[in-house]
Structure formats: C-alpha cells, structure tokens
Amino acid sequence: MNETVSGMNKDLKNDKPERVKKKFFQKRSSWYILGLVLFFLVVALGVLLGVSRGITDRIRLADAQAAPKIRSQITSAKLDLEEGRFEVALGRLDWLLDEMSEQMSDEELAEVGELYSQALLMQTTFKTPTPQPSPTPTEPVYTPTPDLRGAEDLYDLAKQHIAEQLWDEAIQTIEALRLKNLDFRPVQVDGMLYIALRNRGVQKILVEGSLEPGIYDLSLAERFAPLDNTAEGLRTWTRLYLTGASYWEIDWSQVVLYFGQVYPHLPNLRDGTFMTATERYRIGAIEYAYELAGAGLYCEAQEYIERAVEMGSGPEVVENARLIAEACLESLEPPPPPPGEPTPTPTPGEEPDEPIETPTEEPTEEPTEEPTGEPTEEPEE
C-alpha cells in the first residue's frame, strides 16, 4: 500500500513543469529600476554642475564688483601717504587685507604689502628723526622668555614695540607670532618685520658702530620690501667704509680713495675701533703724502698733506707740510745751465748792448744804353 502511494507521488512530481531562474537583466522589472537609477544620476549631476556654475558666476560677479573698490582704496592710500596721512593710509590698507584679500590678485597683494611697509616706515620716521652716529655704543639688554599668548595679543604687542622703537623686542615678538600662527595677517606682519629690521640695521650702523650686523639687518629687511633711499645710501657708505678699512696700513692710496668718498657724507661713521671716517681719511692722507714725497712727487704730496692740516693736525705734520711745499717750489724752478757756457752778467749801471742791425743793400741795376749805328762825333779843339 505504501509503495503504491509513494509511486503515485513520484508520478505527480514528474508531471510539474520545471521553473527556470532568470537573470537580473532578463527581467522586465530590472530595466525599470535601472532607468530610475540613471534618471536620478543625471538629475544629481545636473544639480551639481548648476551649483558649481552658479558659485563660479557669483565669484566672478563679486570679483568684478570688488575690483573698482580695491583700485580706489589703493589709489586713496597712495594719496594719503603723499599728503602725510599715514594713519588713514594704514586703515585703508588694513581693510583691504582683512576684507578683500581673497578678491585681490597677486600683483595687487604685492602692491598693498609694499604700501603697508612704506606707511609704517613713514610713520616711524616722521615721529622720530634718524639717529646720528654716536661715539659711545649702546647695547640693548633684554631677556627672551617663552610667550604663550594668543596671536592677536602678540600682534598688538609687536605694534606697541614698534611704536616705542624697541626693535629687538618687536622682532622677537613677531617671530613668536609666526611660530604660533604663520597665516595670521601675513602682509601686516611682514610690514612690521620690515620696519623693525630696517630701523635696527640703521641703529646698529649709526649708533652702535656695528657695521656688518647692520648691513645684514638691512639685507633681511630688503626681502620684504625695497629699501628707501636713506637706508640704501647708508648701506652703500658703510660698505665703502669697510672696504677702505681693509686697506688700512696696506695701501694708503686706496684708504684715501674710499674714505674720501665716505667722510663728506657721513663724517662720524665709525666701526668698533671708534675711528670715524673723517679721522681715517686724515691719517690716510698724511701717510699717502709721505709716500709720494719719498717718491719725489712733492707737489702731489703737498695736496694731500695740506688737506690733512686743514682737518686738524699736530705741529709735526704742519712742519712736514711746510717742507713738502718748499720742495714742491724748488722742483718747479728751471734747471741751471750746463757747465762750460758762461752766462753774461751785465755791469751795474750799464745797459746791455742791443744788437745793431746792419741794413742789407739791395743791388741797383742801371739801364744799359743800346748801341746806335751813327758815328760818334769827336769834340772840337
């Protein structure tokens, strides 16, 4: 019985049709789903492209509207600098750097940075006169300590140090600010660093007599903005001083050449030896005059030693100047006649005989009579 039932079940199973499992892309519903996915992708891509294009157009519009404002503020800042309104110029430049830096081109940023440095320089220059060379060096005394304040506090402190002409402290504060936040107001910070380095270099040269460190500070300042005429001229005369000093007691002609260019412009410029450019030229002129006199060039030597006497020299130099002047006069006298040719000396009271000119007789030609063919009559007795 059981076997009969099981056989019947097997026959029923064999009568059912086989179902074949179709692949995904063979189903109709799959194409609907794929179409919807593509539709949403296209819509999303269009939205993204539209948003990006809208942002670009908005940025271009903002740049186009900002360009005349930027140009106007730069022009006004230049006019403020020319008319001495340094605070107003700094305010305009600060606004440009804070509000319009993203809309400015690289050329405009560089121009604003240079104007900012000029404004700071003029502000500090007109507040205090340029220091003059001093015979007594002054060494700044300070103790660097780690500063943990915020970037804004360091920025304000650096501005205060610059206003008080504390150049070393200003440079240290700016360096601490850069270590804390390198991107904090970079153009303003560069401008303040330019002012601090430039003025510290001038102070080292004119006040402290530290010529090479002063030149180094000016060269560092030049990386941020071009040097003004005063600082550039000072660096030039300082280099000439150092070049002339390198020839000291080696070549007095070069000493005179270089210090002769320096002392008319910076007579009190000195180095660590406390010898001013004027004193170096005076000593160089004396030594060079002695060299020329030893070579028999008395008149050239007289020119240099007389300059040294005019600048103030002791009695020994004055006496040597007199001797050199006499030797110069003797060298200008005509040489005596060679021996063997006596020079006639006129007798006192007699006038020298003047040469008597003898007239030259010109031959006179008499006319010659032509012979005639007639006989000559003899005289009657």
C-alpha positions as CSV (number, residue, x, y, z in Angstrom):
1,M,0.0,0.0,0.0
2,N,2.7,2.4,1.0
3,E,4.6,1.5,-2.1
4,T,1.6,2.3,-4.3
5,V,1.2,5.7,-2.7
6,S,4.9,6.6,-3.0
7,G,4.9,5.6,-6.6
8,M,1.9,7.9,-7.3
9,N,3.6,10.8,-5.6
10,K,6.7,10.3,-7.8
11,D,4.5,10.4,-10.8
12,L,2.8,13.7,-9.7
13,K,6.2,15.3,-9.1
14,N,7.3,14.4,-12.5
15,D,4.2,15.9,-14.1
16,K,5.0,19.5,-12.6
17,P,6.7,21.9,-15.1
18,E,10.3,23.0,-14.3
19,R,10.8,26.7,-13.3
20,V,14.0,28.2,-14.8
21,K,15.5,31.1,-12.7
22,K,16.0,34.1,-15.0
23,K,19.0,36.5,-14.7
24,F,18.6,40.1,-13.5
25,F,18.9,41.8,-16.9
26,Q,16.4,39.3,-18.3
27,K,13.6,40.5,-16.1
28,R,11.4,43.4,-17.2
29,S,11.3,45.0,-13.7
30,S,15.1,45.3,-13.7
31,W,15.1,47.6,-16.6
32,Y,12.6,49.9,-14.8
33,I,14.9,50.0,-11.8
34,L,18.0,50.7,-13.9
35,G,16.2,53.5,-15.7
36,L,15.2,55.2,-12.5
37,V,18.7,55.0,-11.2
38,L,20.1,56.6,-14.4
39,F,17.4,59.3,-14.2
40,F,18.4,60.2,-10.6
41,L,22.1,60.2,-11.5
42,V,21.5,62.6,-14.4
43,V,19.4,64.9,-12.2
44,A,22.1,64.8,-9.5
45,L,24.9,65.6,-11.9
46,G,22.9,68.4,-13.4
47,V,22.3,69.9,-10.0
48,L,25.9,69.7,-9.1
49,L,27.0,71.3,-12.3
50,G,24.5,74.0,-11.9
51,V,25.5,74.7,-8.3
52,S,29.2,74.8,-9.3
53,R,28.5,77.1,-12.2
54,G,26.4,79.3,-10.1
55,I,29.1,79.6,-7.5
56,T,31.7,80.4,-10.2
57,D,29.4,83.1,-11.7
58,R,28.8,84.5,-8.2
59,I,32.6,84.6,-7.5
60,R,33.2,86.3,-10.9
61,L,30.5,88.9,-10.1
62,A,31.9,89.5,-6.7
63,D,35.4,89.9,-8.2
64,A,34.1,92.3,-10.8
65,Q,32.3,94.4,-8.2
66,A,35.3,94.3,-5.9
67,A,37.9,95.3,-8.5
68,P,37.0,99.1,-8.6
69,K,36.7,99.2,-4.8
70,I,40.2,97.7,-4.4
71,R,41.7,100.0,-7.0
72,S,40.0,103.0,-5.4
73,Q,41.3,102.2,-1.9
74,I,44.9,101.6,-3.2
75,T,44.8,104.9,-5.1
76,S,43.5,106.7,-2.0
77,A,46.1,105.1,0.2
78,K,48.9,106.4,-2.1
79,L,47.4,109.9,-1.9
80,D,47.2,109.6,1.9
81,L,50.9,108.7,2.0
82,E,51.9,111.6,-0.2
83,E,49.9,114.1,1.9
84,G,51.2,112.7,5.2
85,R,48.1,110.9,6.5
86,F,49.8,107.8,7.5
87,E,47.2,106.5,10.0
88,V,44.4,106.9,7.3
89,A,46.6,105.0,4.8
90,L,47.2,102.2,7.2
91,G,43.5,102.0,8.0
92,R,42.7,101.6,4.3
93,L,45.4,99.0,3.7
94,D,44.2,97.0,6.8
95,W,40.7,97.0,5.4
96,L,41.9,95.7,2.1
97,L,44.0,93.0,3.7
98,D,41.2,91.9,6.1
99,E,38.2,92.2,3.8
100,M,39.3,92.0,0.2
101,S,42.4,89.8,0.2
102,E,40.5,86.9,-1.5
103,Q,39.4,89.2,-4.4
104,M,42.8,90.7,-4.9
105,S,45.3,89.4,-7.5
106,D,48.9,88.5,-6.6
107,E,50.1,91.8,-8.1
108,E,47.6,93.8,-6.0
109,L,48.6,91.9,-2.9
110,A,52.3,92.7,-3.5
111,E,51.4,96.4,-4.1
112,V,49.4,96.6,-0.9
113,G,52.2,94.9,1.0
114,E,54.8,97.4,-0.3
115,L,52.5,100.3,0.5
116,Y,51.9,98.9,4.0
117,S,55.7,98.8,4.6
118,Q,56.1,102.3,3.3
119,A,53.3,103.6,5.5
120,L,54.8,102.1,8.6
121,L,58.3,103.4,7.7
122,M,57.0,106.9,7.2
123,Q,55.0,106.8,10.4
124,T,58.0,105.8,12.4
125,T,60.4,108.1,10.5
126,F,58.3,111.3,11.0
127,K,57.8,110.5,14.6
128,T,61.5,110.4,15.4
129,P,64.5,111.8,13.5
130,T,67.1,109.5,12.0
131,P,69.7,108.7,14.7
132,Q,73.2,110.1,14.2
133,P,76.5,108.3,14.7
134,S,77.4,108.3,18.4
135,P,80.9,107.7,19.8
136,T,79.5,105.6,22.7
137,P,77.9,102.3,21.7
138,T,74.7,101.3,23.4
139,E,74.0,97.6,23.8
140,P,70.3,96.6,24.3
141,V,69.7,94.5,27.3
142,Y,66.8,92.1,27.2
143,T,66.0,88.6,28.4
144,P,64.0,86.4,25.9
145,T,61.2,84.4,27.6
146,P,58.8,82.0,26.1
147,D,55.5,83.7,25.2
148,L,52.3,81.7,25.3
149,R,49.8,84.4,24.5
150,G,47.4,84.3,21.5
151,A,48.2,85.5,18.0
152,E,46.1,88.7,18.4
153,D,47.9,89.7,21.7
154,L,51.3,89.1,20.1
155,Y,50.3,91.2,17.1
156,D,49.2,94.1,19.3
157,L,52.4,93.8,21.4
158,A,54.6,93.9,18.3
159,K,52.8,97.1,17.2
160,Q,53.4,98.6,20.6
161,H,57.1,97.7,20.5
162,I,57.4,99.3,17.1
163,A,55.7,102.5,18.3
164,E,58.2,102.6,21.2
165,Q,61.2,101.9,18.9
166,L,62.1,98.7,20.7
167,W,63.3,96.9,17.6
168,D,64.8,93.8,19.2
169,E,61.7,93.2,21.2
170,A,59.5,93.8,18.2
171,I,61.4,91.2,16.1
172,Q,61.3,88.7,18.9
173,T,57.5,89.2,19.3
174,I,56.9,88.8,15.5
175,E,59.0,85.6,15.4
176,A,56.9,84.2,18.3
177,L,53.7,85.2,16.4
178,R,54.9,83.4,13.3
179,L,55.7,80.3,15.3
180,K,52.2,80.3,16.8
181,N,50.3,81.1,13.6
182,L,52.1,81.6,10.3
183,D,48.9,82.6,8.4
184,F,47.9,85.3,10.8
185,R,47.7,88.7,8.9
186,P,50.8,87.8,6.9
187,V,51.1,91.1,4.9
188,Q,50.8,93.3,8.1
189,V,53.3,91.1,9.9
190,D,55.8,91.3,7.1
191,G,55.4,95.0,7.0
192,M,56.1,95.3,10.7
193,L,59.1,93.0,10.4
194,Y,60.5,95.1,7.6
195,I,60.2,98.2,9.7
196,A,61.9,96.6,12.7
197,L,64.8,95.1,10.7
198,R,65.3,98.3,8.7
199,N,65.4,100.5,11.8
200,R,67.5,98.1,13.8
201,G,70.0,98.0,11.0
202,V,70.2,101.8,10.9
203,Q,70.6,101.9,14.6
204,K,73.4,99.4,14.6
205,I,75.3,101.3,12.0
206,L,74.9,104.9,13.2
207,V,74.6,104.4,17.0
208,E,76.4,101.2,17.9
209,G,79.1,101.2,15.2
210,S,78.3,97.5,14.4
211,L,78.6,97.9,10.6
212,E,78.4,94.3,9.3
213,P,75.4,93.3,11.6
214,G,73.7,96.5,10.5
215,I,74.2,95.7,6.8
216,Y,72.9,92.2,7.5
217,D,69.7,93.6,9.0
218,L,69.1,95.9,6.1
219,S,69.6,92.9,3.7
220,L,67.0,90.9,5.6
221,A,64.6,93.9,5.5
222,E,65.0,94.1,1.8
223,R,63.4,90.6,1.4
224,F,60.1,92.1,2.4
225,A,60.2,95.5,0.6
226,P,62.6,97.7,-1.3
227,L,64.9,99.8,0.9
228,D,64.2,103.5,1.0
229,N,66.8,106.0,-0.3
230,T,68.2,106.7,3.2
231,A,68.7,103.1,4.2
232,E,70.2,102.2,0.7
233,G,72.6,105.2,0.8
234,L,73.6,104.3,4.4
235,R,74.3,100.7,3.3
236,T,76.4,101.9,0.4
237,W,78.6,104.3,2.5
238,T,79.0,101.6,5.1
239,R,80.3,99.1,2.5
240,L,82.8,101.7,1.3
241,Y,83.9,102.3,4.9
242,L,84.6,98.5,5.3
243,T,86.4,98.3,2.0
244,G,88.6,101.3,2.9
245,A,89.4,99.8,6.3
246,S,90.5,96.6,4.7
247,Y,93.4,98.5,3.1
248,W,94.5,100.1,6.3
249,E,98.3,100.1,6.6
250,I,98.5,98.1,3.4
251,D,97.7,100.6,0.6
252,W,97.3,104.2,1.7
253,S,96.2,105.3,-1.8
254,Q,93.1,103.0,-1.5
255,V,92.4,104.2,2.0
256,V,92.4,107.8,0.7
257,L,90.2,106.8,-2.3
258,Y,87.5,105.1,-0.3
259,F,87.3,107.3,2.8
260,G,87.5,110.4,0.6
261,Q,84.0,109.3,-0.7
262,V,82.6,108.4,2.8
263,Y,83.6,111.3,5.1
264,P,81.8,114.1,3.1
265,H,78.5,112.3,3.6
266,L,78.9,110.5,6.9
267,P,81.9,112.2,8.7
268,N,81.1,110.4,12.0
269,L,80.6,106.9,10.7
270,R,82.8,104.6,12.7
271,D,83.3,100.9,13.4
272,G,84.4,99.0,16.5
273,T,87.8,100.8,16.6
274,F,86.0,104.2,17.3
275,M,87.8,105.8,14.3
276,T,85.5,107.9,12.3
277,A,85.6,108.2,8.6
278,T,87.0,111.7,8.9
279,E,89.9,110.6,11.1
280,R,90.7,107.7,8.9
281,Y,90.8,110.0,5.9
282,R,93.1,112.4,7.7
283,I,95.6,109.8,8.7
284,G,95.5,108.1,5.3
285,A,96.1,111.5,3.6
286,I,99.2,112.1,5.8
287,E,100.7,108.6,5.2
288,Y,100.0,108.8,1.5
289,A,101.6,112.3,1.3
290,Y,104.8,110.9,2.9
291,E,104.8,108.0,0.4
292,L,104.5,110.5,-2.5
293,A,107.2,112.8,-1.1
294,G,109.5,109.8,-0.7
295,A,109.0,109.1,-4.4
296,G,109.9,112.7,-5.3
297,L,106.3,113.7,-6.1
298,Y,106.3,116.7,-3.8
299,C,103.5,118.7,-5.5
300,E,101.1,115.8,-5.3
301,A,102.1,115.1,-1.7
302,Q,101.5,118.8,-0.9
303,E,97.9,118.5,-2.0
304,Y,97.1,115.6,0.4
305,I,99.1,116.9,3.4
306,E,97.5,120.3,3.2
307,R,94.1,118.7,3.4
308,A,95.2,116.8,6.5
309,V,96.4,120.1,8.0
310,E,93.1,121.8,7.3
311,M,91.3,118.9,9.1
312,G,93.4,119.4,12.2
313,S,96.9,118.0,12.7
314,G,99.8,118.4,15.2
315,P,102.8,120.7,14.8
316,E,105.0,117.9,13.4
317,V,102.6,117.4,10.4
318,V,102.4,121.2,9.9
319,E,106.2,121.4,9.7
320,N,106.4,118.5,7.3
321,A,103.7,120.2,5.2
322,R,105.9,123.3,5.0
323,L,109.0,121.3,4.0
324,I,107.0,119.5,1.3
325,A,105.7,122.8,0.0
326,E,109.2,124.2,-0.3
327,A,110.4,121.0,-2.1
328,C,107.5,121.4,-4.5
329,L,108.5,125.0,-5.3
330,E,112.1,124.0,-5.8
331,S,111.1,121.3,-8.2
332,L,109.2,123.8,-10.3
333,E,112.3,126.2,-10.8
334,P,114.1,125.9,-14.1
335,P,117.3,123.8,-14.1
336,P,120.7,125.6,-14.1
337,P,122.6,125.9,-17.4
338,P,125.1,123.1,-18.1
339,P,128.8,123.8,-17.2
340,G,131.1,125.4,-19.8
341,E,128.7,128.0,-21.1
342,P,129.3,131.2,-19.1
343,T,126.3,133.3,-18.6
344,P,127.0,137.0,-19.4
345,T,126.3,139.2,-16.4
346,P,125.6,142.9,-17.1
347,T,127.8,145.6,-15.4
348,P,125.9,147.6,-12.8
349,G,124.8,150.9,-14.3
350,E,125.3,149.9,-17.9
351,E,122.6,148.9,-20.1
352,P,123.1,145.8,-22.1
353,D,124.2,146.3,-25.6
354,E,121.4,146.0,-28.0
355,P,122.3,144.2,-31.2
356,I,122.9,146.6,-34.1
357,E,121.0,145.7,-37.2
358,T,123.0,146.3,-40.4
359,P,120.8,147.1,-43.4
360,T,121.2,144.9,-46.3
361,E,122.0,146.8,-49.5
362,E,120.0,145.8,-52.4
363,P,121.8,145.8,-55.8
364,T,120.6,148.5,-58.1
365,E,120.6,147.8,-61.8
366,E,121.3,150.7,-64.2
367,P,119.8,150.8,-67.6
368,T,122.2,149.8,-70.4
369,E,122.2,152.0,-73.5
370,E,121.6,150.3,-76.7
371,P,124.3,151.0,-79.4
372,T,123.3,153.1,-82.4
373,G,124.6,152.8,-85.9
374,E,125.6,156.5,-86.2
375,P,129.2,157.6,-85.8
376,T,130.2,159.4,-82.7
377,E,131.2,163.0,-83.1
378,E,134.5,163.9,-81.6
379,P,134.8,167.1,-79.6
380,E,136.3,170.1,-81.4
381,E,139.6,171.6,-80.1
